[in-house]
């Protein structure tokens, strides 16, 4: 497209991945834990969207409830793995990324008003 958005997304993804490598010193376990935790949190957001949509329509919400239970199990397993390996770094990295994203969102909202 005319704004080169796909190129910029790939470039940012590369920068994020290089940052991960520098922060975690190339440790494979840390990267795996961070990836699993981030994916699970993304799944939580998707399930929350499904829950809101089905609730608004008045449809059965059993599927999103089961999804939330599944997410709770996966998040618990991820946190347990971080505790057992004495490696809270993935959690710190994830929290930093979320805070950065929230900050970006807040800044973009003020610009558009």
Phi, psi and omega in degrees: 000175188287342180262002180058036182298313179302319179297317181294324178296315178296320178297315178295322178298319177297319178295318179297316181295319177296322177298317176303312183299321179289322182287320184263004177057031177073016180288122184291320182296318179299316180296320179296317180295318179296318180295314180296318181294315179297319178296319179295320179294325176296320178297322177301315180296321178295316179295323178298320177296318177297317179301312181297318180295313181293323179294320179295323180281345183082019180275173179295134181252020181295322181296312177295327178295317177296323177296319177296321177297316178300316180296320179299319178295315181293320178294319177299317179296320179295314179295321178298318179296321178294322179290315182295326180269003182053045184227082179278000183304318178301322180293318178297318179297315181297316179298318179298318180295319179296317178297318178298317179295319178296319178298316178299317180297315180298319180293322180289328178293323179288327180292321186283347183277000000 
